Amino acid sequence: MTGIETRYENLLRDVLENGTRREDRTGTGTIGVFGHQIRFDLAKGFPLITTKKVFTRGILEELLWFLNGDTRVKTLQDKDVHIWDSWVLEDGTIGPGYSHQWRHWDVAAEDGGGHIDQIADLVENIKKDPFSRRHIVNAWNVAKLPMMALPPCHTMFQFHVSPDAAGKPWKLNCQLYQRSGDLFLGVPFNIASYAFLIHMVAQQTGLEPGEFIHTFGDAHIYNDHKDQVREQLSREPRPYPTLVIGRKPESIFDYQVSDFEITGYDPHPAIKAPVAV
């Protein structure tokens, strides 16, 4: 186990053994903890969970979907990605959720109208003022929550640039605040998705990937996932793989799934579990 990061598995074990039982909106019930943080040094490997196989292509397709500002679920379905099938509105979209807020945050008419592209601004501002403490993207648009198929679980994230020994911009770090985390099904996707995003933004801004800090509000295991979690925790974690990005596109919005290669990924078999809706 020496040198193998098991922060995610340790959180699973902690919640399984010490979590508080609560009812939830889905009627399934959970055990969970409130307020927890895990950290991943991306220099030590790409944090793709190895104690069960994770659907890597689906993670990338969803992330690129977010970055494209697309809210149409059919876009993912056409690529055989069904992450959002349980949350589709009558118009075939997820409403003004992640994709919309990241790329098209609406500005009220009394404030001039239009929209804000938070991702484009993020990349440009990191280039212009790397040591700013304002590199934040927010998906929790209170006025739009009632229109969303599912209010954002990963609500906001902040990028931070560390200096090198000479004081020049060096490593790009990111902290995510996740108000609600389905530890068995959702969180492995979230960890890998934000690790991909850090690598992409780092490449676009000429920095090295640093740390991903994952901060949770309610971190929980659904009652009907407990047996699957026990099976997962019975497995020996393996070293994380390596991410290789084959090219540097002109823009953060021009990446394709084929640009990403995961090498050395040797996970245990996938474990299926029901989705709580």
C-alpha positions as CSV (number, residue, x, y, z in Angstrom):
1,M,0.0,0.0,0.0
2,T,3.0,2.3,0.3
3,G,2.7,5.3,-1.9
4,I,-0.8,4.4,-3.1
5,E,-3.3,7.2,-2.3
6,T,-6.5,5.8,-0.7
7,R,-8.1,9.0,0.4
8,Y,-11.4,8.2,-1.4
9,E,-11.5,4.6,0.0
10,N,-10.7,6.0,3.5
11,L,-13.7,8.4,3.2
12,L,-15.9,5.5,2.1
13,R,-14.8,3.5,5.1
14,D,-15.3,6.3,7.6
15,V,-18.8,7.0,6.4
16,L,-19.7,3.3,6.4
17,E,-18.5,2.9,9.9
18,N,-19.3,6.2,11.5
19,G,-21.9,7.9,9.3
20,T,-25.2,9.3,10.6
21,R,-28.4,7.8,9.3
22,R,-30.8,10.3,7.6
23,E,-33.8,10.2,5.5
24,D,-33.5,12.0,2.1
25,R,-35.6,13.4,-0.7
26,T,-35.3,10.2,-2.8
27,G,-36.9,8.0,0.0
28,T,-33.8,5.7,-0.1
29,G,-32.1,6.9,3.0
30,T,-28.4,7.5,3.6
31,I,-25.6,7.3,6.1
32,G,-23.3,10.3,5.8
33,V,-21.0,12.8,7.3
34,F,-21.1,16.6,7.0
35,G,-17.9,18.5,6.3
36,H,-15.0,16.5,5.0
37,Q,-12.0,17.1,2.7
38,I,-9.8,14.9,0.6
39,R,-6.7,16.0,-1.4
40,F,-5.0,14.6,-4.5
41,D,-1.5,15.5,-5.7
42,L,-1.8,15.2,-9.5
43,A,2.0,14.8,-9.8
44,K,1.6,11.4,-8.1
45,G,-0.9,10.1,-10.7
46,F,-4.3,10.7,-12.2
47,P,-6.9,10.0,-9.5
48,L,-9.1,7.5,-11.4
49,I,-10.4,5.1,-8.7
50,T,-9.0,1.6,-9.0
51,T,-11.1,-0.3,-6.5
52,K,-13.7,-0.5,-9.2
53,K,-13.6,0.3,-12.9
54,V,-14.8,3.8,-13.7
55,F,-16.4,4.8,-17.0
56,T,-13.7,7.2,-18.1
57,R,-15.1,8.0,-21.5
58,G,-18.4,9.0,-19.9
59,I,-16.6,11.4,-17.5
60,L,-14.9,13.1,-20.4
61,E,-18.0,13.3,-22.6
62,E,-19.9,14.9,-19.7
63,L,-17.1,17.4,-19.0
64,L,-16.8,18.4,-22.6
65,W,-20.6,18.7,-22.7
66,F,-20.4,21.1,-19.7
67,L,-17.6,23.1,-21.4
68,N,-19.6,23.4,-24.6
69,G,-22.5,24.9,-22.7
70,D,-24.8,22.2,-24.0
71,T,-27.8,21.2,-21.8
72,R,-29.4,18.7,-24.3
73,V,-29.4,15.2,-22.8
74,K,-29.7,13.7,-26.3
75,T,-26.1,15.0,-27.1
76,L,-24.8,12.6,-24.5
77,Q,-27.2,9.8,-25.4
78,D,-26.1,9.9,-29.0
79,K,-22.6,9.1,-27.6
80,D,-24.0,6.2,-25.5
81,V,-23.5,8.2,-22.3
82,H,-26.6,8.0,-20.1
83,I,-25.5,9.8,-16.9
84,W,-28.3,12.3,-17.2
85,D,-31.1,10.0,-18.4
86,S,-33.0,10.2,-15.1
87,W,-33.0,14.0,-15.1
88,V,-34.5,15.2,-18.3
89,L,-37.1,18.0,-18.5
90,E,-39.9,18.0,-21.1
91,D,-37.8,20.1,-23.5
92,G,-35.1,17.4,-23.5
93,T,-32.6,19.4,-21.5
94,I,-31.4,19.6,-17.8
95,G,-32.6,23.2,-17.7
96,P,-30.1,25.9,-16.9
97,G,-27.8,23.6,-15.0
98,Y,-24.0,23.2,-14.9
99,S,-23.4,23.7,-18.6
100,H,-25.5,26.9,-18.8
101,Q,-24.1,28.4,-15.6
102,W,-20.5,27.8,-16.6
103,R,-20.9,29.3,-20.0
104,H,-24.0,31.5,-20.0
105,W,-24.6,32.9,-16.6
106,D,-27.6,35.2,-17.3
107,V,-27.3,38.9,-16.4
108,A,-30.5,40.6,-15.3
109,A,-31.9,43.2,-17.7
110,E,-31.6,45.9,-15.1
111,D,-27.8,45.1,-14.9
112,G,-27.4,45.4,-18.7
113,G,-28.5,41.9,-19.8
114,G,-26.5,39.4,-21.7
115,H,-24.5,36.6,-20.1
116,I,-21.2,35.8,-18.6
117,D,-18.9,33.0,-19.8
118,Q,-17.3,32.0,-16.5
119,I,-15.0,29.4,-18.1
120,A,-13.6,31.8,-20.8
121,D,-13.1,34.4,-18.1
122,L,-11.4,31.9,-15.8
123,V,-8.8,30.9,-18.3
124,E,-8.1,34.5,-19.4
125,N,-7.9,35.8,-15.8
126,I,-5.4,33.1,-14.8
127,K,-3.2,34.1,-17.7
128,K,-3.5,37.9,-16.9
129,D,-3.4,37.7,-13.1
130,P,-2.4,34.2,-12.0
131,F,-2.1,35.0,-8.3
132,S,-5.6,36.5,-8.0
133,R,-7.8,35.0,-5.3
134,R,-10.9,35.5,-7.5
135,H,-10.5,32.5,-10.0
136,I,-14.0,31.2,-9.1
137,V,-16.7,29.4,-11.2
138,N,-20.1,29.2,-9.5
139,A,-23.0,26.9,-10.7
140,W,-25.3,27.7,-7.7
141,N,-27.5,30.4,-9.4
142,V,-30.2,30.8,-6.8
143,A,-32.7,32.5,-9.2
144,K,-32.4,29.6,-11.7
145,L,-32.6,26.6,-9.3
146,P,-36.3,26.0,-9.7
147,M,-35.8,25.7,-13.5
148,M,-33.1,23.0,-13.2
149,A,-33.7,19.3,-13.5
150,L,-31.3,18.8,-10.6
151,P,-29.7,21.6,-8.5
152,P,-25.9,21.4,-8.9
153,C,-24.2,19.0,-6.5
154,H,-20.7,20.3,-7.2
155,T,-21.6,23.9,-6.7
156,M,-18.5,26.0,-7.1
157,F,-14.8,25.7,-7.6
158,Q,-11.7,28.0,-7.2
159,F,-8.4,27.8,-9.0
160,H,-5.2,28.9,-7.2
161,V,-1.7,29.3,-8.6
162,S,1.3,28.4,-6.5
163,P,4.7,30.1,-7.2
164,D,8.0,28.4,-7.8
165,A,11.2,29.1,-5.9
166,A,11.7,32.2,-8.0
167,G,8.2,33.5,-7.3
168,K,6.9,32.8,-10.8
169,P,3.6,31.1,-11.5
170,W,4.1,27.4,-11.4
171,K,1.4,24.9,-10.3
172,L,-2.4,25.2,-10.8
173,N,-4.5,23.9,-7.9
174,C,-8.3,23.6,-7.7
175,Q,-10.6,23.3,-4.7
176,L,-14.2,22.1,-5.3
177,Y,-17.1,22.6,-2.9
178,Q,-19.6,19.8,-3.3
179,R,-22.8,20.4,-1.3
180,S,-23.9,16.8,-1.8
181,G,-21.8,13.8,-2.7
182,D,-23.1,10.3,-3.6
183,L,-19.9,8.6,-2.6
184,F,-20.3,5.3,-4.4
185,L,-21.7,6.3,-7.8
186,G,-21.1,10.0,-8.2
187,V,-17.9,11.0,-6.4
188,P,-15.5,8.9,-8.4
189,F,-16.8,10.7,-11.5
190,N,-16.5,14.1,-9.8
191,I,-12.9,13.4,-8.8
192,A,-11.8,12.4,-12.2
193,S,-13.8,15.1,-14.0
194,Y,-12.1,17.9,-12.0
195,A,-8.7,16.3,-12.4
196,F,-9.2,16.4,-16.2
197,L,-10.3,20.0,-15.9
198,I,-7.2,21.0,-13.9
199,H,-5.0,19.4,-16.5
200,M,-6.8,21.2,-19.4
201,V,-6.7,24.6,-17.7
202,A,-3.1,24.1,-16.8
203,Q,-2.1,23.3,-20.3
204,Q,-4.0,26.3,-21.6
205,T,-2.3,28.6,-19.1
206,G,1.2,27.2,-19.3
207,L,1.2,25.9,-15.7
208,E,1.8,22.5,-14.1
209,P,-1.1,20.5,-12.6
210,G,-1.0,20.8,-8.8
211,E,-3.5,19.6,-6.2
212,F,-7.2,18.8,-6.4
213,I,-8.8,19.6,-3.1
214,H,-12.3,18.1,-2.8
215,T,-14.4,19.6,0.0
216,F,-17.8,18.1,0.9
217,G,-20.9,19.3,2.6
218,D,-23.0,16.2,2.9
219,A,-20.9,13.1,1.9
220,H,-23.2,10.1,1.9
221,I,-23.7,6.4,1.0
222,Y,-27.2,5.4,0.0
223,N,-28.7,2.5,2.0
224,D,-28.9,0.4,-1.1
225,H,-25.2,0.9,-1.9
226,K,-23.8,-0.5,1.4
227,D,-23.2,-4.0,0.1
228,Q,-21.4,-2.6,-3.0
229,V,-19.3,-0.4,-0.8
230,R,-18.3,-3.3,1.4
231,E,-17.3,-5.2,-1.7
232,Q,-15.3,-2.3,-3.0
233,L,-13.5,-1.8,0.3
234,S,-12.5,-5.5,0.4
235,R,-10.3,-4.9,-2.7
236,E,-6.7,-3.8,-2.7
237,P,-6.2,-0.3,-4.2
238,R,-3.8,-0.2,-7.1
239,P,-1.5,2.7,-8.3
240,Y,-3.2,5.5,-10.1
241,P,-2.7,5.7,-13.9
242,T,-1.2,8.6,-15.9
243,L,-2.9,11.1,-18.1
244,V,-1.4,12.1,-21.4
245,I,-3.0,14.9,-23.4
246,G,-2.0,14.4,-27.1
247,R,-2.3,18.0,-28.3
248,K,-2.8,21.5,-27.1
249,P,-5.9,23.0,-28.8
250,E,-6.2,26.7,-29.4
251,S,-8.9,27.0,-26.8
252,I,-10.2,25.2,-23.7
253,F,-13.4,24.6,-25.7
254,D,-11.6,22.7,-28.5
255,Y,-10.7,19.5,-26.7
256,Q,-12.0,16.2,-28.0
257,V,-12.2,12.8,-26.2
258,S,-9.5,11.4,-28.5
259,D,-7.0,14.0,-27.1
260,F,-6.9,12.2,-23.8
261,E,-5.1,8.9,-23.1
262,I,-5.0,7.1,-19.7
263,T,-2.0,4.8,-19.4
264,G,-1.5,2.2,-16.7
265,Y,-5.1,2.0,-15.6
266,D,-5.5,-1.4,-13.9
267,P,-8.8,-1.3,-12.0
268,H,-10.8,-4.0,-10.3
269,P,-14.1,-4.9,-12.1
270,A,-17.0,-2.5,-12.1
271,I,-19.7,-2.8,-9.5
272,K,-23.2,-1.9,-10.4
273,A,-25.7,-0.1,-8.1
274,P,-29.1,1.6,-8.5
275,V,-29.3,5.4,-9.0
276,A,-31.4,7.3,-6.4
277,V,-33.5,9.8,-8.3
